[in-house]
Amino acid sequence: MILLWLSAAPGAAENAADQLTSIHSQVWQYAEVLLALGGVLVLAYVVLKVGLPRMFGLRIASGGPIQVLARYPLEPRKTLYLVKAGTQVFLMATSENQVTYLTAIAAENAAEMVELVRKEEPRAKEFRHFFNRFEKGREG
């Protein structure tokens, strides 16, 4: 009986070792999948931020001579813009088919308007704000 137990014990130990190795390999495979997913996400981010703008000649709008200080949507395809060109500030309107110059605004008044707009901007990040960052990069 002792001999039977001793002869059965190595097989049981091998079975337990196989199970432990199997669990270890499953955990390792899960970790590999997570690392691969992270790598794909990093690659996609780099391609969208660096590769596409360079490929298509797109530049991100910077603090150049023309800046959009404020944007106010009126209707789905009608928007008012406060645009600074050099030292002058203009109020412009856009619709689906045209851009219209409305008036020039004193720089002091424009500064006050911009401060009011910045105070009213929502603090919560929405998906459309995230998406607009990519759209702004394509416009410039």
CORPENOR-V235436 format. One record per helix or strand of 3 or more residues. SS is the DSSP state (h for helix, s for strand). FROM is the first residue (numbers start at 0). TO is the last residue. If there is no record, write none. Layout:
ss->SS from->FROM to->TO
ss->SS from->FROM to->TO
This chain:
ss->h from->1 to->55
ss->s from->65 to->74
ss->s from->77 to->84
ss->s from->87 to->93
ss->s from->98 to->104
ss->h from->106 to->119
ss->h from->126 to->138
